[in-house]
Amino acid sequence: MPVTAAEVRHDANEVVLVRQSDFVGWYAWSCRECEASAVAAPAGSGLMAASPF
C-alpha cells in the first residue's frame, strides 16, 4: 500500500516517520528518504524495511 501524505512527517531530528495501517506504531528511516519520495514511493519499496519502534 502506498504511503499517503497524511501518514508521513518529519520529527524534530529530521527523521522521517510513517504510520503504516497494517502495523500499530511508526516506522522511521533517515531523512535521505525525503517526505516527497516517501509519498511517491510505490508499494513494496525499501521504506517497508525500516525498523519499527
HUMOBEL-V533407 format. One record per backbone hydrogen bond with DSSP energy under -1.0 kcal/mol. NH is the residue of the N-H (numbers start at 0). CO is the residue of the C=O. E is the energy in kcal/mol with one decimal. If there is no record, write none. Layout:
NH/CO/E, NH/CO/E
//
This chain:
6/3/-1.7, 7/4/-1.3, 8/16/-2.1, 10/14/-2.3, 13/10/-2.0, 15/28/-1.6, 16/8/-3.4, 17/26/-2.5, 18/6/-2.1, 22/19/-1.7, 24/22/-1.2, 26/17/-2.3, 28/15/-1.5, 32/29/-2.0, 33/31/-1.3, 37/33/-2.5, 38/34/-2.4, 39/35/-1.8, 40/36/-1.3, 44/41/-1.3, 47/44/-1.5, 48/45/-1.7, 49/46/-1.4, 52/25/-1.5
//
